[in-house]
Amino acid sequence: MKMTRTLAQLLREYLAERQIHKNRLVTKDGHCNIAYGSVRQSHLFVYVLDFWTTLMDMRWRYIVFHFGASFVFGWFIFGLFWYWAAFANGDLYWQNPSPDHNPCVVNVVDMTGAFLQAIETQMSIGYGYRVITPFCPSAITIFTVQAVFGTVIICFWCGVIMTKVSRPKKRAKTISFSKMAVICSNKDNLCLQIRVANMRKSLMIGSQIYGKLLKTTVTPEGETIIMDQTRIDFIVDAGKDNLFFVCPLTLYHIIDESSPFFQTTVDTLHQQEFELVVFLDGTAESTSSSCQVRTSYLPKEIMWGYQFLPIISRNKDGKYHVDFSNFARVAPVDTAPCASHFAKSPDSFNHYNTPTESDRFQEMEVKDQSCATNM
């Protein structure tokens, strides 16, 4: 019976997580969860015209399929041309050529031989069994055209594969955001905080981070805006532009009168419907390619009254040390229940900015699934 309850609870948690995944616009790994409907067939032709971007957006399984299909299709088409040249010259076995007959291509007497001749010509195999002769101008023309075509198609697919491999998408996967955001006091301000880390030692040059708050609003005229966007600014201790992204950073959004979270309280936070999308733009130092990393936070993924634990320290040798085990850990702190309350008496909450040793037993590792259930 206990096992049955456990499985039922796991099933409910899984279904809840699936529902949250469907409801959010941007997933935690940065994919946009949006569907396009009623697209005209004429608009789909645009994807064909912009075939290079279409290839870049394809999955690798489709790239490999089109890669192989393009070669096989090309060999078959040119095999038909070789078969036509042999047929026009009377080289086929069922045409009963005379013993002193001069063929266009030696040993091309059927469609199979013509197909193999196309493969040998395009791939420059040259087994020596099938040899082109100088007696047929049509065969020489086919040979020249296929040689050029083979060079072009190989160069094209080399460009596709190299461009797809070097795309900055993989570099973006080495940028990690915290699964949860927290709200606590920091330097006489009530702040929403998130943490971001660069998992590689190579820097992200010119990094800038900002956010968009997405929610449904109703204008005074009665118009409903489904995806109303409000800019959310984040700062670090050194400012908000050109981050020195050499180690994990804690980013702050000050909740003041200009913040859309100013009227939010600890009791109403999880009752609201919004999505905070966070963007990080930068240029990879090793490849000089620009990339963007995205993630999002729902109200259930924002913890009020917690702060991130320290993650950077120095060892006995004076070297800086990053402890990634604390990257997703938070500790409870005394925090004002709303921004307006904090603005009236900020000194009442400042002395809890740094967790003491007595608070360590209350440290908790924030996981997306468990926090979504507990909150």
Residue, then its C-alpha position, 0 to 999 in steps of 0.5 A: m500500500k505504501m508503494t502504491r501511494t509513492l507511485a501515485q505521488l510520483l505520477r502527480e508530480y510528473l503530471a504537474e511538472r508536465q503541465i508547468h512545462k506546457n504553460r511556460l513560454v520559455t523552458k528552463d533550457g531556453h527553448c520557446n514553447i509556442a505553436y504556429g497555427s493557420v499558416r498558409q501554404s504559400h508562407l511555407f515556401v519561404y522555408v524553401l527559399d531560405f534553405w540555409t537557415t532551414l538546414m541550420d535549424m534541422r536536427w542532426r538526424y535529418i541532416v544526415f538523411h539529406f546528406g546521404a539522399s543528395f548523393v544517392f539521388g545525384w548518382f541515380i540521375f547521372g546514372l540515367f545520363w550514362y545509360w542514355a549515352a550508352f543506349a544512344n551509342g548502341d553499347l547495351y548488351w541487348q543491342n548486340p554491339s559488334p565485336d569491333h564496336n567502340p563504346c562510350v564507356v567500357n563495361v557499361v552495358d546495363m543500368t547497374g553499370a551506368f549507376l556504378q559509373a556515376i559513383e566512380t566518376q563523382m567520387s573519383i574512385g577509378y577502379g579501372y574496370r569501367v573506362i571512358t573512351p574519346f569516341c562519344p562527345s556526350a559521354i565526355t560532356i556528362f563526365t565534365v558536368q558530373a565532376v563539377f557537380g560532385t565538387v560543388i555538392i561536397c563543398f556545400w555539405c562540408g560548409v553545412i556540417m562545419t557551420k552547424v558544428s560551430r554554432p554557438k548553441k553548444r556554447a550556450k549550454t555551458i551557461s547555467f542559471s539557478k533553477m530558482a530565484v530568491i527575494c531578500s534584502n541586499k544593501d538597503n534594498l529588497c531584491l530579486q536575485i538569480r545566479v548564473a555560472n559559466m561552466r568553461k574557463s574561457l570568458m564570455i566577452g561583453s556579457q549583458i543580462y536583462g529580463k522580460l516580465l510576461k503576463t496578461t494585462v487589461t488596458p483602461e480601454g478594455e483591451t486584453i494583452i495576452m503577452d504584455q512585456t515589461r523590461i526587468d533590469f539586473i545588476v551586479d556589484a560592478g554594474k549592469d553592463n559588460l559583466f566580468f563573467v569569470c566566475p558565477l555571479t549573483l544578479y539583482h533586480i531592485i524591487d522599488e517603486s519602478s519595479p513591477f514586483f513592488q505591489t507583490t507580497v509574500d502571500t500573493l506571489h504564488q497566486q499571480e500568473f506571470e513568467l520572468v524570462v531572463f536573457l544573457d547575451g555575450t560573445a564567446e572568447s574562443t570562437s568570437s561568435s555571439c550567443q544568447v542564453r535564455t531561461s524563465y521563472l514562474p511564480k512557484e520558482i521564486m522563493w521569498g525570504y531566502q538568499f543564495l549561499p556563498i560560492i566563492s572562497r580562497n584557499k590557503d594558497g590564496k587561489y580563488h575557489v568556486d564551490f559549485s555544490n552551493f550553486a543551487r543552495v539557499a538559506p532562509v533569512d528574515t525578509a519584509p513581506c512586501a516591498s512597501h513594508f521594507a521601504k518604511s523600515p529597511d533597517s529591521f531586515n539588514h542584519y540578516n543579509t549573511p547567514t550565520e553558522s546556526d542557520r547552516f542546518q536549515e540550508m536546503e538544496v533547491k530542486d525544480q521538482s521538489c520546490a514546485t511541489n512544496m510551494 
